[in-house]
């Protein structure tokens, strides 16, 4: 169950940068702040649950890896962030590092 919590924590981790992006616009400022704080709380709580059974370094790397890769993709698909081979390669390297940590 700890790995389910950790994956959920990583997915919730994607939500708070999106909330901060929403908060950049005056008409969605307060909604964005609420979204960011809510997702931070959910993500942190799920990470806390996962760390009861998963080592600190592994859980943190997986959590941030899911968050970084997911936020990268949300940025490209929903916010028009730049997309290039090197950027995708960088995210692939992050994911590869997380997989190696899990397997080690």
Backbone as JSON Lines, residues from 0, in Angstrom:
{"i":0,"aa":"X","n":[0.81,-1.2,0.0],"ca":[0.0,0.0,0.0],"c":[0.86,1.27,0.0]}
{"i":1,"aa":"X","n":[2.07,1.15,0.56],"ca":[2.95,2.31,0.64],"c":[3.29,2.85,-0.76]}
{"i":2,"aa":"X","n":[3.45,1.95,-1.73],"ca":[3.78,2.41,-3.08],"c":[2.59,3.1,-3.74]}
{"i":3,"aa":"X","n":[1.39,2.65,-3.41],"ca":[0.2,3.34,-3.91],"c":[0.16,4.75,-3.33]}
{"i":4,"aa":"X","n":[0.41,4.87,-2.02],"ca":[0.46,6.2,-1.4],"c":[1.51,7.08,-2.06]}
{"i":5,"aa":"X","n":[2.66,6.49,-2.35],"ca":[3.75,7.27,-2.93],"c":[3.41,7.74,-4.35]}
{"i":6,"aa":"X","n":[2.82,6.88,-5.14],"ca":[2.43,7.28,-6.49],"c":[1.36,8.36,-6.43]}
{"i":7,"aa":"X","n":[0.41,8.2,-5.53],"ca":[-0.62,9.22,-5.38],"c":[0.0,10.54,-4.92]}
{"i":8,"aa":"X","n":[0.97,10.46,-4.0],"ca":[1.66,11.67,-3.54],"c":[2.34,12.37,-4.7]}
{"i":9,"aa":"X","n":[2.99,11.6,-5.57],"ca":[3.65,12.18,-6.74],"c":[2.66,12.82,-7.69]}
{"i":10,"aa":"X","n":[1.52,12.19,-7.88],"ca":[0.49,12.77,-8.77],"c":[-0.09,14.05,-8.16]}
{"i":11,"aa":"X","n":[-0.32,14.05,-6.84],"ca":[-0.8,15.27,-6.19],"c":[0.26,16.36,-6.24]}
{"i":12,"aa":"X","n":[1.52,15.97,-6.28],"ca":[2.62,16.92,-6.37],"c":[2.51,17.77,-7.64]}
{"i":13,"aa":"X","n":[1.92,17.21,-8.68],"ca":[1.73,17.94,-9.94],"c":[0.75,19.1,-9.74]}
{"i":14,"aa":"X","n":[-0.2,18.94,-8.85],"ca":[-1.26,19.92,-8.69],"c":[-0.84,21.26,-8.13]}
{"i":15,"aa":"X","n":[0.16,21.26,-7.26],"ca":[0.46,22.56,-6.65],"c":[1.21,23.51,-7.56]}
{"i":16,"aa":"X","n":[2.13,23.07,-8.43],"ca":[2.68,24.04,-9.38],"c":[1.63,24.54,-10.37]}
{"i":17,"aa":"X","n":[0.67,23.67,-10.7],"ca":[-0.42,24.11,-11.58],"c":[-1.24,25.18,-10.87]}
{"i":18,"aa":"X","n":[-1.51,24.99,-9.58],"ca":[-2.21,26.01,-8.81],"c":[-1.45,27.33,-8.78]}
{"i":19,"aa":"X","n":[-0.15,27.25,-8.61],"ca":[0.66,28.47,-8.61],"c":[0.62,29.15,-9.98]}
{"i":20,"aa":"X","n":[0.59,28.36,-11.04],"ca":[0.47,28.93,-12.39],"c":[-0.89,29.62,-12.55]}
{"i":21,"aa":"X","n":[-1.94,28.98,-12.03],"ca":[-3.27,29.58,-12.09],"c":[-3.29,30.91,-11.32]}
{"i":22,"aa":"X","n":[-2.56,30.97,-10.23],"ca":[-2.54,32.16,-9.38],"c":[-1.83,33.34,-10.04]}
{"i":23,"aa":"X","n":[-1.17,33.12,-11.16],"ca":[-0.51,34.21,-11.87],"c":[-1.51,35.14,-12.55]}
{"i":24,"aa":"X","n":[-2.71,34.66,-12.8],"ca":[-3.76,35.46,-13.45],"c":[-4.66,36.05,-12.38]}
{"i":25,"aa":"X","n":[-4.98,37.33,-12.51],"ca":[-5.78,38.02,-11.5],"c":[-7.15,37.37,-11.28]}
{"i":26,"aa":"X","n":[-7.77,36.91,-12.36],"ca":[-9.12,36.36,-12.22],"c":[-9.14,34.97,-11.59]}
{"i":27,"aa":"X","n":[-8.02,34.26,-11.55],"ca":[-7.97,32.93,-10.91],"c":[-6.96,32.89,-9.77]}
{"i":28,"aa":"X","n":[-6.56,34.07,-9.28],"ca":[-5.52,34.13,-8.24],"c":[-5.89,33.32,-7.0]}
{"i":29,"aa":"X","n":[-7.05,33.61,-6.42],"ca":[-7.41,32.94,-5.16],"c":[-7.72,31.46,-5.36]}
{"i":30,"aa":"X","n":[-8.35,31.12,-6.46],"ca":[-8.59,29.71,-6.76],"c":[-7.26,28.98,-6.91]}
{"i":31,"aa":"X","n":[-6.32,29.59,-7.61],"ca":[-5.0,28.99,-7.78],"c":[-4.29,28.76,-6.47]}
{"i":32,"aa":"X","n":[-4.38,29.73,-5.56],"ca":[-3.74,29.58,-4.25],"c":[-4.38,28.44,-3.48]}
{"i":33,"aa":"X","n":[-5.71,28.36,-3.51],"ca":[-6.42,27.28,-2.81],"c":[-6.04,25.93,-3.41]}
{"i":34,"aa":"X","n":[-5.99,25.85,-4.73],"ca":[-5.59,24.61,-5.41],"c":[-4.17,24.22,-5.0]}
{"i":35,"aa":"X","n":[-3.25,25.17,-5.04],"ca":[-1.85,24.89,-4.69],"c":[-1.73,24.39,-3.26]}
{"i":36,"aa":"X","n":[-2.34,25.08,-2.32],"ca":[-2.24,24.68,-0.91],"c":[-2.91,23.33,-0.67]}
{"i":37,"aa":"X","n":[-4.05,23.11,-1.3],"ca":[-4.74,21.83,-1.16],"c":[-3.92,20.67,-1.68]}
{"i":38,"aa":"X","n":[-3.34,20.83,-2.86],"ca":[-2.53,19.75,-3.42],"c":[-1.24,19.56,-2.63]}
{"i":39,"aa":"X","n":[-0.66,20.64,-2.11],"ca":[0.52,20.5,-1.25],"c":[0.2,19.64,-0.04]}
{"i":40,"aa":"X","n":[-0.93,19.93,0.6],"ca":[-1.33,19.19,1.79],"c":[-1.57,17.72,1.47]}
{"i":41,"aa":"X","n":[-2.31,17.45,0.4],"ca":[-2.57,16.06,0.02],"c":[-1.29,15.32,-0.33]}
{"i":42,"aa":"X","n":[-0.44,15.98,-1.09],"ca":[0.82,15.37,-1.49],"c":[1.7,15.07,-0.29]}
{"i":43,"aa":"X","n":[1.82,16.03,0.6],"ca":[2.63,15.83,1.79],"c":[2.1,14.73,2.69]}
{"i":44,"aa":"X","n":[0.78,14.67,2.84],"ca":[0.17,13.64,3.68],"c":[0.41,12.25,3.1]}
{"i":45,"aa":"X","n":[0.23,12.11,1.77],"ca":[0.47,10.82,1.12],"c":[1.94,10.42,1.2]}
{"i":46,"aa":"X","n":[2.84,11.39,1.06],"ca":[4.26,11.1,1.2],"c":[4.57,10.64,2.61]}
{"i":47,"aa":"X","n":[3.97,11.28,3.6],"ca":[4.16,10.89,4.99],"c":[3.72,9.44,5.21]}
{"i":48,"aa":"X","n":[2.56,9.08,4.64],"ca":[2.07,7.7,4.77],"c":[3.03,6.72,4.1]}
{"i":49,"aa":"X","n":[3.52,7.07,2.93],"ca":[4.43,6.18,2.18],"c":[5.74,5.98,2.91]}
{"i":50,"aa":"X","n":[6.24,7.03,3.57],"ca":[7.54,6.94,4.23],"c":[7.53,6.07,5.47]}
{"i":51,"aa":"X","n":[6.38,5.61,5.88],"ca":[6.33,4.67,6.99],"c":[6.97,3.34,6.61]}
{"i":52,"aa":"X","n":[6.97,3.03,5.3],"ca":[7.52,1.75,4.84],"c":[8.6,1.88,3.77]}
{"i":53,"aa":"X","n":[8.68,3.01,3.14],"ca":[9.65,3.19,2.05],"c":[10.76,4.11,2.56]}
{"i":54,"aa":"X","n":[12.03,3.77,2.29],"ca":[13.14,4.61,2.77],"c":[13.02,6.06,2.29]}
{"i":55,"aa":"X","n":[13.51,6.97,3.09],"ca":[13.42,8.41,2.85],"c":[13.94,8.8,1.48]}
{"i":56,"aa":"X","n":[15.16,8.41,1.17],"ca":[15.78,8.81,-0.1],"c":[15.01,8.3,-1.3]}
{"i":57,"aa":"X","n":[14.57,7.06,-1.25],"ca":[13.8,6.48,-2.35],"c":[12.46,7.17,-2.5]}
{"i":58,"aa":"X","n":[11.76,7.34,-1.38],"ca":[10.43,7.95,-1.46],"c":[10.51,9.39,-1.97]}
{"i":59,"aa":"X","n":[11.5,10.13,-1.5],"ca":[11.62,11.52,-1.94],"c":[11.96,11.6,-3.43]}
{"i":60,"aa":"X","n":[12.86,10.73,-3.88],"ca":[13.25,10.74,-5.3],"c":[12.06,10.37,-6.19]}
{"i":61,"aa":"X","n":[11.31,9.36,-5.81],"ca":[10.15,8.96,-6.6],"c":[9.1,10.07,-6.6]}
{"i":62,"aa":"X","n":[8.85,10.65,-5.43],"ca":[7.87,11.72,-5.29],"c":[8.21,12.9,-6.18]}
{"i":63,"aa":"X","n":[9.45,13.37,-6.09],"ca":[9.84,14.52,-6.9],"c":[9.94,14.16,-8.38]}
{"i":64,"aa":"X","n":[10.33,12.92,-8.69],"ca":[10.42,12.5,-10.09],"c":[9.06,12.5,-10.75]}
{"i":65,"aa":"X","n":[8.06,11.93,-10.08],"ca":[6.7,11.94,-10.63],"c":[6.21,13.37,-10.76]}
{"i":66,"aa":"X","n":[6.47,14.17,-9.74],"ca":[6.03,15.57,-9.78],"c":[6.69,16.35,-10.9]}
{"i":67,"aa":"X","n":[8.0,16.17,-11.05],"ca":[8.73,16.91,-12.09],"c":[8.29,16.49,-13.49]}
{"i":68,"aa":"X","n":[8.24,15.19,-13.73],"ca":[7.86,14.7,-15.05],"c":[6.41,15.06,-15.36]}
{"i":69,"aa":"X","n":[5.53,14.88,-14.39],"ca":[4.12,15.21,-14.6],"c":[3.9,16.69,-14.85]}
{"i":70,"aa":"X","n":[4.56,17.53,-14.07],"ca":[4.42,18.97,-14.25],"c":[4.98,19.4,-15.61]}
{"i":71,"aa":"X","n":[6.07,18.79,-16.02],"ca":[6.64,19.06,-17.34],"c":[5.6,18.77,-18.44]}
{"i":72,"aa":"X","n":[4.95,17.62,-18.35],"ca":[3.96,17.25,-19.37],"c":[2.72,18.14,-19.32]}
{"i":73,"aa":"X","n":[2.25,18.47,-18.13],"ca":[1.11,19.39,-18.0],"c":[1.47,20.74,-18.62]}
{"i":74,"aa":"X","n":[2.68,21.2,-18.37],"ca":[3.12,22.47,-18.94],"c":[3.09,22.47,-20.45]}
{"i":75,"aa":"X","n":[3.54,21.37,-21.04],"ca":[3.56,21.28,-22.5],"c":[2.14,21.17,-23.07]}
{"i":76,"aa":"X","n":[1.35,20.27,-22.5],"ca":[0.04,19.98,-23.08],"c":[-1.02,21.03,-22.77]}
{"i":77,"aa":"X","n":[-0.91,21.72,-21.63],"ca":[-1.98,22.65,-21.25],"c":[-1.55,24.11,-21.2]}
{"i":78,"aa":"X","n":[-0.24,24.38,-21.11],"ca":[0.21,25.76,-20.97],"c":[1.14,26.22,-22.09]}
{"i":79,"aa":"X","n":[1.34,25.39,-23.08],"ca":[2.16,25.79,-24.21],"c":[3.64,25.95,-23.91]}
{"i":80,"aa":"X","n":[4.13,25.24,-22.9],"ca":[5.56,25.3,-22.6],"c":[6.36,24.74,-23.79]}
{"i":81,"aa":"X","n":[7.59,25.2,-23.95],"ca":[8.39,24.71,-25.08],"c":[8.66,23.21,-24.99]}
{"i":82,"aa":"X","n":[8.73,22.6,-26.14],"ca":[8.96,21.16,-26.24],"c":[10.12,20.91,-27.21]}
{"i":83,"aa":"X","n":[11.05,20.09,-26.77],"ca":[12.18,19.74,-27.63],"c":[12.7,18.36,-27.23]}
{"i":84,"aa":"X","n":[13.48,17.81,-28.12],"ca":[14.07,16.5,-27.85],"c":[14.88,16.51,-26.56]}
{"i":85,"aa":"X","n":[15.68,17.55,-26.36],"ca":[16.54,17.61,-25.17],"c":[15.72,17.72,-23.89]}
{"i":86,"aa":"X","n":[14.62,18.43,-23.93],"ca":[13.75,18.53,-22.74],"c":[13.14,17.17,-22.43]}
{"i":87,"aa":"X","n":[12.67,16.47,-23.45],"ca":[12.12,15.13,-23.23],"c":[13.21,14.17,-22.74]}
{"i":88,"aa":"X","n":[14.41,14.31,-23.27],"ca":[15.52,13.48,-22.82],"c":[15.81,13.73,-21.33]}
{"i":89,"aa":"X","n":[15.78,14.98,-20.92],"ca":[16.0,15.31,-19.53],"c":[14.98,14.65,-18.62]}
{"i":90,"aa":"X","n":[13.71,14.68,-19.01],"ca":[12.66,14.03,-18.21],"c":[12.85,12.52,-18.22]}
{"i":91,"aa":"X","n":[13.25,11.97,-19.35],"ca":[13.53,10.53,-19.41],"c":[14.66,10.15,-18.46]}
{"i":92,"aa":"X","n":[15.67,10.99,-18.36],"ca":[16.78,10.73,-17.42],"c":[16.3,10.79,-15.98]}
{"i":93,"aa":"X","n":[15.4,11.72,-15.66],"ca":[14.84,11.78,-14.3],"c":[14.1,10.49,-14.0]}
{"i":94,"aa":"X","n":[13.25,10.06,-14.92],"ca":[12.48,8.83,-14.71],"c":[13.41,7.63,-14.6]}
{"i":95,"aa":"X","n":[14.44,7.58,-15.43],"ca":[15.42,6.48,-15.36],"c":[16.11,6.44,-14.02]}
{"i":96,"aa":"X","n":[16.47,7.59,-13.48],"ca":[17.1,7.64,-12.17],"c":[16.19,7.14,-11.08]}
{"i":97,"aa":"X","n":[14.92,7.47,-11.15],"ca":[13.94,6.97,-10.17],"c":[13.81,5.46,-10.26]}
{"i":98,"aa":"X","n":[13.76,4.93,-11.47],"ca":[13.66,3.47,-11.65],"c":[14.89,2.78,-11.07]}
{"i":99,"aa":"X","n":[16.07,3.33,-11.31],"ca":[17.3,2.74,-10.76],"c":[17.26,2.75,-9.23]}
{"i":100,"aa":"X","n":[16.8,3.84,-8.63],"ca":[16.68,3.88,-7.17],"c":[15.74,2.8,-6.66]}
{"i":101,"aa":"X","n":[14.64,2.59,-7.36],"ca":[13.68,1.56,-6.94],"c":[14.29,0.17,-7.04]}
{"i":102,"aa":"X","n":[15.06,-0.06,-8.08],"ca":[15.63,-1.39,-8.3],"c":[16.85,-1.68,-7.42]}
{"i":103,"aa":"X","n":[17.52,-0.62,-6.97],"ca":[18.76,-0.8,-6.21],"c":[18.49,-1.28,-4.79]}
